Amino acid sequence: MNFADLLTYADIQQVKKIAAHYGCVTDQHSKNDMITSLLHHLGRKSQLATMVEGLSPEEFRFLQQICFDSRDLFSQEDLLGKGKTALGDGEESPRRLVISGMQRGWIFPGVTQRHRTFFQIPADLRRRFLELLAEPYRINDGMKKDEPFAYRDEEGHMIQDLIHFLKYLRHGEIPLTSEGGIYKQHQRQIFKMFAVPEELVDKKGWRFGFGRRYHQYPDRFSLLYDYAYYKGYIMELLEEGVLRLTEEGVGKIEDKKRGEDRELYRFWLRLYRRPIPHVAVIVQWVDLLCRYEWIGVSQVEEAVSSWLHPFYYEDKKSLLQRLLKMMLHLGMIRLGERKNGEKVIRMNEIGHTWITGVSGFSEKALDKRYTEVSPAQ
């Protein structure tokens, strides 16, 4: 529902609180007069911009979360969780942010299901807030009309290469090392089949946190392998020292249905939540800024900086680069370069569809058996 509709259905006491917050002096006994005054007051873009500029960092982070989350209904626990995330390590109660959001007209209660009250965000206010969030970065991008002289686009290749991997296993079991990894000679043969080949891991640097077998395989194949293991397409028989294709894997090879790439995106969101806890917000920012035009990576970095935190030896910049790299592999974005050497990105339509259709905020973390190799192995 839009702001006007939610005001109409709202209890008069909430309408009074919203009117009082904005200083809309009208007849407090006339709900219609208060609604008319509020619609006029918040109908101005300048008023919304002033409101956003006056928010504290915690309030601004809370606003981003409720605007980026595409769900229609939120439980009280959902909103308190967003408040807690916005506050970070602070001791302040997240309830204050929820109450403040209701007083500002960002949040409306009123939908009751099974004795629980759910909350809504005005759809039109959400759209206008998102436009305001994006505006500074688009204005500052003076090269935004320039097309890159070259770009990479890997849309559709991940699932294609997943099938190639499963078909390779169909020819016979693959021997595993004592650590449970695929021998390098087999990795080379598998990568030769891929649309997007990768270099083998040299094991000179540290590798952990981004997947169950991430320490043994390059980034893209690590994701494909962990996903195949999660879906039950492959089976590790460590006592026998072999990797085997399962019946589910055979079924996937023969399955002509589409849609698995979306499931792989959801798996990636859940897998990367550990090293990048706010990955759901960051992909929303990428979609907001890059859906209709090429935007510099530096603009994206500026927009999402507060949502990134160093992960062991990786700083904010390297984490964002890793995230964008995987969005490219998943086919969600195109990565280009302008003549002046500036790196730019643009969202693919399929990426926009996934991001708006999958609420990363509600995706639960994966069980440890799909993210870490157990000590027994």
C-alpha positions in Angstrom: 0.0 0.0 0.0 1.0 3.6 -0.5 1.4 6.2 2.2 -2.1 7.7 1.7 -3.7 4.3 1.9 -1.9 3.3 5.1 -2.7 6.6 6.7 -6.4 6.0 5.9 -6.4 2.6 7.6 -4.2 3.6 10.5 -5.5 4.3 14.0 -6.1 8.0 14.6 -3.6 7.9 17.4 -0.8 7.0 15.1 -1.8 9.6 12.6 -1.7 12.2 15.4 1.8 11.0 16.4 3.0 11.3 12.8 1.4 14.8 12.4 3.0 15.9 15.7 6.4 14.7 14.6 6.3 16.8 11.4 4.7 19.7 13.1 1.6 19.6 10.9 -0.7 21.8 12.9 -4.3 20.9 12.0 -7.4 20.0 13.7 -6.3 17.0 15.8 -9.9 15.7 15.8 -10.1 15.5 12.1 -8.3 12.5 10.7 -8.9 13.7 7.1 -7.3 17.1 7.8 -4.2 15.5 9.3 -3.9 13.1 6.4 -4.2 15.9 3.9 -1.6 18.0 5.7 0.8 15.0 5.9 0.5 14.2 2.2 1.2 17.8 1.3 4.2 18.0 3.7 5.8 14.7 2.6 4.8 15.1 -1.0 7.7 17.5 -1.5 11.0 16.0 -2.6 12.9 18.7 -0.7 11.2 17.7 2.6 12.2 14.1 2.2 15.7 15.1 1.3 15.9 17.3 4.4 14.6 14.4 6.5 17.3 12.0 5.2 20.1 14.5 5.7 19.0 15.0 9.3 19.1 11.3 10.2 21.7 10.0 12.6 24.0 7.2 11.2 21.9 4.6 13.0 18.6 5.9 11.7 20.1 6.1 8.2 21.2 2.5 8.4 17.8 1.5 9.6 16.1 3.4 6.8 18.3 1.6 4.2 17.3 -1.8 5.6 13.6 -1.3 5.5 13.7 0.3 2.0 16.0 -2.4 0.5 14.0 -5.3 1.9 11.5 -6.2 -0.7 9.1 -8.1 1.5 5.6 -6.8 1.9 5.2 -7.7 5.6 7.5 -7.6 8.5 7.2 -9.1 12.0 8.2 -7.2 15.1 11.2 -9.5 15.3 12.2 -8.6 11.8 12.1 -4.8 12.6 13.9 -5.2 15.9 16.6 -7.3 14.1 17.1 -4.5 11.6 17.3 -2.0 14.5 19.9 -4.1 16.2 22.0 -4.3 12.9 21.7 -0.5 12.5 23.0 0.1 16.0 25.9 -2.3 15.6 27.7 -3.0 18.9 25.9 -0.2 20.7 23.9 -0.9 23.9 21.0 1.2 22.8 17.6 -0.6 22.4 16.6 -1.2 18.8 13.0 -0.6 19.8 13.8 3.1 19.7 14.5 3.0 16.0 11.3 1.0 15.3 9.2 3.5 17.3 10.9 6.4 15.6 10.2 4.8 12.2 6.5 4.6 13.1 6.4 8.3 14.2 8.0 9.3 10.9 5.4 7.3 8.9 7.9 4.8 7.6 6.3 1.8 9.3 2.6 1.0 9.8 1.1 -1.8 11.9 -2.3 -3.3 11.1 -2.0 -6.7 9.4 -2.9 -9.5 11.9 -2.2 -13.2 11.2 -2.5 -15.9 13.8 -2.6 -13.4 16.6 0.6 -11.7 15.4 0.8 -8.2 14.1 2.8 -7.5 11.0 4.0 -4.2 9.7 4.1 -2.5 6.3 6.3 0.0 4.6 4.6 2.6 2.4 5.5 1.5 -1.2 5.6 5.0 -2.6 7.8 6.4 0.2 10.1 3.4 -0.2 10.6 4.2 -3.9 11.2 7.9 -3.2 13.7 7.2 -0.5 15.6 4.8 -2.8 15.7 7.5 -5.4 17.2 9.9 -2.9 19.7 7.3 -1.7 21.0 6.9 -5.3 21.0 10.5 -6.4 24.3 11.7 -4.9 26.3 8.9 -6.5 24.8 9.3 -9.9 25.3 13.1 -9.9 28.9 12.7 -8.8 29.6 10.2 -11.6 30.6 12.7 -14.4 31.4 9.9 -16.8 28.1 8.1 -16.4 27.1 8.6 -20.1 30.3 7.0 -21.4 30.1 3.4 -22.5 33.0 1.2 -21.5 35.3 0.3 -24.5 35.2 -3.4 -23.3 33.3 -5.4 -20.7 32.8 -9.0 -19.4 29.4 -10.7 -19.2 29.1 -14.2 -17.8 25.4 -14.6 -17.7 24.2 -18.2 -17.9 27.7 -19.8 -17.6 27.6 -20.9 -14.0 24.9 -23.5 -14.4 26.3 -24.5 -17.8 29.6 -25.3 -16.1 27.9 -27.0 -13.2 26.5 -29.4 -15.7 30.0 -29.8 -17.3 31.3 -30.7 -13.8 28.6 -33.3 -13.2 29.1 -34.8 -16.7 32.8 -35.2 -16.0 31.9 -37.2 -12.8 29.4 -39.3 -14.8 32.3 -40.9 -16.7 33.6 -42.3 -13.4 34.6 -41.6 -9.8 37.4 -39.0 -9.2 40.1 -39.9 -6.7 40.6 -37.5 -3.8 43.7 -36.5 -1.9 44.1 -37.3 1.8 42.7 -33.9 2.5 39.5 -34.6 0.5 40.4 -32.5 -2.5 40.3 -33.2 -6.2 43.8 -33.9 -7.6 45.2 -31.0 -9.7 45.4 -33.0 -12.9 41.6 -33.6 -12.7 41.0 -30.0 -11.8 42.8 -28.9 -15.0 40.7 -31.3 -17.1 37.5 -30.0 -15.5 38.4 -26.3 -16.0 39.2 -26.9 -19.7 35.5 -27.8 -20.1 34.3 -24.6 -18.5 33.1 -21.5 -20.3 35.0 -19.5 -17.6 38.2 -21.4 -16.6 40.2 -20.6 -13.5 43.8 -21.0 -12.3 44.6 -23.6 -9.7 45.1 -22.5 -6.1 48.8 -22.3 -5.3 48.2 -22.5 -1.5 50.7 -19.7 -0.8 48.1 -17.4 0.8 45.4 -17.9 3.4 42.1 -19.1 2.2 39.1 -19.7 4.5 35.7 -18.3 5.3 34.1 -18.3 1.8 33.1 -21.9 1.5 33.5 -25.5 2.6 36.2 -26.4 0.1 37.4 -22.8 -0.6 40.8 -23.6 0.7 41.4 -26.1 -2.1 39.7 -24.6 -5.1 39.6 -21.2 -6.9 36.7 -18.9 -6.1 34.2 -19.8 -8.8 34.7 -23.5 -8.8 34.6 -23.5 -5.0 31.1 -22.1 -5.1 30.0 -24.6 -7.8 31.5 -27.5 -5.8 30.0 -26.4 -2.5 26.6 -25.9 -4.2 26.7 -29.4 -5.8 27.6 -30.9 -2.4 24.7 -28.9 -0.7 22.2 -30.1 -3.3 23.3 -33.7 -3.0 24.6 -33.9 -6.6 28.0 -35.2 -5.5 29.1 -37.5 -2.7 32.5 -37.5 -0.9 33.5 -41.0 0.1 36.5 -40.1 2.1 37.3 -43.5 3.4 37.5 -44.8 -0.1 39.1 -41.6 -1.3 36.8 -40.9 -4.2 34.2 -38.3 -5.4 31.1 -39.8 -6.9 28.1 -38.5 -8.8 24.7 -39.3 -7.0 21.4 -40.2 -8.5 20.3 -36.6 -7.8 23.3 -35.5 -9.9 22.3 -37.7 -12.8 18.8 -36.3 -12.6 20.2 -32.7 -12.7 22.2 -33.5 -15.9 19.0 -34.8 -17.5 16.8 -32.1 -16.1 15.9 -29.5 -18.7 14.1 -27.2 -16.3 15.4 -23.7 -15.7 15.7 -21.7 -12.6 18.6 -23.3 -10.8 20.8 -20.2 -11.3 18.4 -18.3 -9.0 18.9 -21.1 -6.4 22.6 -20.8 -6.8 22.3 -17.1 -6.1 20.4 -17.8 -2.9 23.0 -20.3 -1.9 25.8 -17.7 -2.5 24.0 -15.1 -0.3 23.8 -17.6 2.5 27.4 -18.8 2.1 28.9 -15.3 2.0 27.0 -14.1 5.1 29.8 -15.2 7.4 32.6 -13.1 5.9 30.3 -10.3 4.6 27.3 -10.2 7.1 25.6 -7.4 5.3 25.8 -8.9 1.8 22.0 -8.5 1.3 22.3 -4.7 1.7 25.3 -4.5 -0.6 23.7 -6.3 -3.5 20.7 -4.1 -3.1 23.0 -1.0 -3.4 24.6 -2.4 -6.5 21.2 -3.0 -8.1 20.0 0.5 -7.1 23.0 2.3 -8.6 23.7 0.1 -11.6 20.4 -1.1 -13.0 20.0 1.6 -15.7 23.6 2.8 -16.4 27.3 2.1 -16.0 28.5 3.3 -12.6 32.1 3.5 -11.4 33.2 0.9 -8.9 34.4 3.8 -6.8 30.9 5.1 -6.5 29.6 1.7 -5.4 32.5 1.5 -2.9 31.5 4.8 -1.4 27.9 3.9 -1.1 28.5 0.5 0.7 31.5 1.3 2.7 29.7 1.5 6.0 28.3 -2.0 5.4 31.7 -3.6 4.9 34.0 -4.6 7.8 37.5 -6.2 7.5 37.6 -10.0 7.5 40.8 -11.2 8.9 43.4 -10.1 6.3 40.9 -8.8 3.9 40.1 -5.1 4.0 36.9 -3.4 2.8 38.2 -2.8 -0.7 39.2 -6.4 -1.3 35.9 -7.7 0.1 33.9 -5.6 -2.3 36.1 -6.7 -5.2 35.5 -10.3 -4.2 31.8 -9.8 -4.0 31.5 -8.0 -7.4 33.7 -10.7 -8.9 31.2 -13.4 -7.8 28.2 -11.3 -9.0 29.9 -11.3 -12.4 30.4 -15.0 -12.3 26.8 -15.5 -11.3 25.8 -13.5 -14.4 24.2 -10.7 -12.3 26.4 -7.8 -13.5 28.7 -6.8 -16.4 32.1 -5.5 -15.5 33.7 -3.0 -17.9 36.5 -0.5 -18.3 36.4 3.0 -19.7 39.2 4.5 -21.8 40.6 6.3 -18.8 41.0 3.0 -17.0 38.0 3.4 -14.7 36.3 0.2 -13.7 32.5 0.3 -14.2 29.6 -2.1 -13.6 26.1 -2.4 -14.8 23.3 -4.7 -13.6 21.9 -7.4 -15.9 18.2 -7.8 -16.0 18.4 -11.3 -14.5 20.4 -10.0 -11.6 17.8 -7.3 -11.0 15.1 -9.9 -11.0 16.9 -12.1 -8.5 17.7 -9.2 -6.1 14.2 -7.8 -6.1 12.6 -11.3 -6.0 14.7 -12.8 -3.3 14.8 -11.1 0.1 18.4 -11.7 1.2 17.4 -10.4 4.6 15.3 -13.4 5.3 17.8 -16.0 4.0 19.1 -18.1 6.9 22.7 -18.9 7.4 23.8 -22.3 6.1 24.4 -25.2 8.5 28.1 -25.7 9.3 28.2 -29.0 7.5 27.8 -27.0 4.2 30.3 -24.3 5.0 33.1 -26.1 6.9 34.9 -29.4 6.6 34.5 -31.3 9.8 37.6 -32.3 11.8 36.7 -35.9 11.3 37.3 -35.4 7.6 
